[in-house]
């Protein structure tokens, strides 16, 4: 697997990988990660991926990270 692009974002890390005829789009925020796998035939390369990451898609990514963080924090709090 190799990194073929990174997309700047003020709050999270976004990396695009290519492996076995698939793109993997990895979003990282602190200890949390979201990954989407898309076949090369479904999208037009890095430019197509950038178009896919529109405002609505990124809003859902950020909401999901918030939900993940709240679950993580609640689990840690229960351990106290």
Secondary structure, DSSP 8 states (H G I E B T S, - for coil): -EEEEEE--SSSEEEEEEETTEEEEEEEETTEEEEEEEETTTS-HHHHHHHHS-HHHHHHHHHHHHHHHHHHHHHHHHT-
